[in-house]
Each structure stands twice: as structure tokens, then as C-alpha cells.
Amino acid sequence: MEHTNVAATKPRLSKAQIFNLSAGFFGIQFGFALQNGNASRILQTFGADVEHLSLFWLAAPLTGMIVQPIIGYYSDKTWNKFGRRRPYFLVGAILTAIALILMPNSATMASLMPPIIIGAGMLMIMDASINVAMEPFRALVADKLP
């Protein structure tokens, strides 16, 4: 059985294509920066004590531990007219944008549930949405680069 070099079958990317991949990561990291920079303050407006904010920040890594393997598995298996991983980029970007808009404005939903639960839930939804876009993007780099 002969070993084939997979790296040799992938075409070399131009600098513009590599820059395009980097721009995607920039966008994902920008979303995480917005989440990390503003979520604590938003949670405080919902009534979270400063001493308890670290408990809310456990939600993000736990959400990532659940979402990333599932999305990674399905993005490896997805093939449709949009491509292999592009549907996940699109859905993740749309959900992230919606979550970034809803989280600071979610006080209006506080009449239905306690504000702290709304804030923590929105933090988890935002993190899950970013992970939906990020995990297939990581795999795309491995798909494209030798």
C-alpha cells in the first residue's frame, strides 16, 4: 500500500487567498472581543454581583465544549451546493449578529424570566453562535493549506 502525500495534492494559495482566510479569523476574534469586553457590564445591568461574574463566564467554555465537537463533526460531513463548510459560516455569522444585538437589549425579555437567567442565556447563545462559525473555519484552513 503506497502512502500518498496529501499536501502535494492541495494547490498553493495566493497571498490574497491567505489574507482572506486571516480576515475571517479576524472577524471571529472581533466577535469574541465584543463578547469579552462588554458582557460583564451587561450582566451587571441585569443585577449580577461583581463577585459572581466568574460563574457566568463558566457558561462560555462549557458551551464551547459541547458545540464545537458537534459542529465540527457535521461540518466534516456536509456537502451541498454552497460547499462543505460555508453554510456553517453563514448561519454562525447571522446568529452571532443577532446575539450581539439582542444581548444588550435583552432587558425587555426580563419580564418573562429573571434578568440574570436572560443575561446568562444570551451569553451562552452568543458563545455558541460564534463557535458555529469558528469551528468549521478552523477546519477550512486545514482543508485549504498544504
Secondary structure, DSSP 8 states (H G I E B T S, - for coil): -----HHHHS----HHHHHHHHHHHHHHHHHHHHHHHHHHHHHHHTT--GGGHHHHTTHHHHHHHHHHHHHHHHHHH--BTTBSSHHHHHHHHHHHHHHHHHTTTGGGGGGTS-HHHHHHHHHHHHHHHHHHHHHHHHHHHHHH--
